[in-house]
Amino acid sequence: MSDRPRTLLIVEDDPALQKQMRWSFDGFETVVASDRESAIAQIRRHEPAVVTMDLGLPPEPDDVGEGFGLLGEIMALAPDTKVIVLTGQHDRDNALKAVALGAYDFFGKPFEPDLLTLTIDRAFRLHELQLENRRLRDSQSSPLSGLLTRDPGMLKVCRTVERVASANATVALLGESGTGKEVLARALHALSPRTKQRFVAVNCAAIPETLLESELFGYEKGAFTGASKQTPGKIETANKGTFFLDEIGDLPMALQAKLLRFLQERVIERIGGREEIPVDVRIVCATHRDLKQRISEGLFREDLYYRLAELVVEIPPLRERLGDALLLAHAFIQRFCRENARPVLGLSEDAVAAIEGHDWPGNVRELENCLKRAVIMADGVRITAEDLGLDAADETLEMLNLRQVREAAEKQAVIRVLARTNNNIARAAEILGVSRPSLYDMMNRYGLKKENQDG
Ligand SMILES: Nc1ncnc2c1ncn2[C@@H]1O[C@H](COP(=O)(O)OP(=O)(O)OP(=O)(O)O)[C@@H](O)[C@H]1O
């Protein structure tokens, strides 16, 4: 979350209602205006992220002309502002027109303060995410800048990658499918002194066993039927650069022995050849498999594992990265809308809940594909849970108040961080940005006793 104060501008000409709204929304830094001119002055002065505005403004409060004029001016002046328009209860046409002009949402008067507070809170979150996205995109200086995250665990992975990039040691990237292993492997190469040389990748699971050996080590002319000319292998072509062995857990046993020999001696022999060819490559490998388990099952050589795992980087799955699913969703929407030449779409509340509630077994790749499809399917100004092909989460906003929402989020965060830190209270408190006594308080409140965690 950003450090900026959450400034909310309330544009309302009725002094009594203005006062009531300030009181209802005291969780935000409220500023007020009662007409178009003073509203614009407040926008220039405070740059509020969120504005609530009555469409009927003086000099003719019964007419919506001045309200639409103000909305247009805000959108031109500060297009990122999230404007929530307050309309008459049955004034659907004007509400929809306001959304078409760029308003974030609309609410019928009289409104329920709790519900409107939730919408305002969501508007602030969206604004913060968009700012964060832009900041991440603008910092194009690092090869890791294409990798979006604000999850502490994933940020740590990025820092580790930056630190180990300059070493020549072999790196094993371990993580579920679609978590960004290849992105990180490329970043390791780009940040290393070998960056001007080649990055060569081989996917051990995608090539049939019979072809994999010649793909990796190359062959001499006549080595086998069809070997019509001398062909260097991928390891050799990566000389001086980085060689990325993807899905290393699927490397057949026979080739494991051959790869081990290469790692020990740093020379290769092409199939059918007798010459030992020295090759200088930095090896990066990745797998979604549990290598220790493969070893115990006799499917992976332990000695090869220790050669490959000089530095191990464990990449957390998307469902464990706090806030990342939504951050990435917004980034993908912007990208796919740009690619499909359509105006940037928003996310409906049920879509946000569905994204936050989904487990994402296919991780970032699944999320990426899901939004690619949704951008094509959406026929309104917002993507819905149905466009995403995800079930809307069970909770409906009507069932919740803000306190419950906060508590549920807080509990979830505490559980995840405790799990990630293996119940190390000091570390968990540091990640969560709270003192140790506060963390103990929260654990008590949510029934997360340390004994239970350990058990
Ligand atoms: N943090 C991220 N930010 C932006 N895009 C990401 C991020 N992580 C992954 N991606 C994108 O998600 C897709 C999958 O990433 P990648 O291919 O690196 O995953 P992987 O772990 O290597 O998957 P697999 O194990 O299936 O090969 C790619 O299109 C990649 O650009």
The ligand as an SDF file (V2000), in Angstrom:
LIG
                    3D

 31 33  0  0  0  0  0  0  0  0999 V2000
    6.0560  -11.6520  -11.9390 N   0  0  0  0  0  0  0  0  0  0  0  0
    5.7040  -11.6190  -13.2360 C   0  0  0  0  0  0  0  0  0  0  0  0
    5.3490  -10.4630  -13.8230 N   0  0  0  0  0  0  0  0  0  0  0  0
    4.9350  -10.4330  -15.1020 C   0  0  0  0  0  0  0  0  0  0  0  0
    4.8520  -11.5060  -15.8850 N   0  0  0  0  0  0  0  0  0  0  0  0
    5.2210  -12.6800  -15.3850 C   0  0  0  0  0  0  0  0  0  0  0  0
    5.6670  -12.8060  -14.0370 C   0  0  0  0  0  0  0  0  0  0  0  0
    5.9660  -14.0970  -13.7950 N   0  0  0  0  0  0  0  0  0  0  0  0
    5.7000  -14.7600  -14.9270 C   0  0  0  0  0  0  0  0  0  0  0  0
    5.2590  -13.9280  -15.8920 N   0  0  0  0  0  0  0  0  0  0  0  0
    4.7850  -14.3220  -17.2330 C   0  0  0  0  0  0  0  0  0  0  0  0
    4.0890  -15.5490  -17.0330 O   0  0  0  0  0  0  0  0  0  0  0  0
    4.3790  -16.4840  -18.0610 C   0  0  0  0  0  0  0  0  0  0  0  0
    5.0020  -17.7300  -17.4580 C   0  0  0  0  0  0  0  0  0  0  0  0
    6.3070  -17.4410  -16.9530 O   0  0  0  0  0  0  0  0  0  0  0  0
    7.5420  -18.4360  -17.1630 P   0  0  0  0  0  0  0  0  0  0  0  0
    7.4980  -19.0580  -18.5260 O   0  0  0  0  0  0  0  0  0  0  0  0
    8.7860  -17.7210  -16.7840 O   0  0  0  0  0  0  0  0  0  0  0  0
    7.1510  -19.5140  -16.0740 O   0  0  0  0  0  0  0  0  0  0  0  0
    7.8830  -20.9100  -15.7600 P   0  0  0  0  0  0  0  0  0  0  0  0
    7.9230  -21.0070  -14.2800 O   0  0  0  0  0  0  0  0  0  0  0  0
    9.1740  -20.9890  -16.5070 O   0  0  0  0  0  0  0  0  0  0  0  0
    6.8290  -21.9310  -16.3260 O   0  0  0  0  0  0  0  0  0  0  0  0
    7.0770  -23.4820  -16.7190 P   0  0  0  0  0  0  0  0  0  0  0  0
    7.5370  -24.1850  -15.4990 O   0  0  0  0  0  0  0  0  0  0  0  0
    5.7010  -23.9210  -17.1170 O   0  0  0  0  0  0  0  0  0  0  0  0
    8.0510  -23.4820  -17.8310 O   0  0  0  0  0  0  0  0  0  0  0  0
    5.2900  -15.7520  -19.0280 C   0  0  0  0  0  0  0  0  0  0  0  0
    4.5050  -15.1920  -20.0650 O   0  0  0  0  0  0  0  0  0  0  0  0
    5.9170  -14.6430  -18.1940 C   0  0  0  0  0  0  0  0  0  0  0  0
    6.2550  -13.5240  -18.9850 O   0  0  0  0  0  0  0  0  0  0  0  0
  1  2  1  0
  2  3  1  0
  2  7  2  0
  3  4  2  0
  4  5  1  0
  5  6  2  0
  6  7  1  0
  6 10  1  0
  7  8  1  0
  8  9  2  0
  9 10  1  0
 10 11  1  0
 11 12  1  0
 11 30  1  0
 12 13  1  0
 13 14  1  0
 13 28  1  0
 14 15  1  0
 15 16  1  0
 16 17  2  0
 16 18  1  0
 16 19  1  0
 19 20  1  0
 20 21  2  0
 20 22  1  0
 20 23  1  0
 23 24  1  0
 24 25  2  0
 24 26  1  0
 24 27  1  0
 28 29  1  0
 28 30  1  0
 30 31  1  0
M  END
$$$$
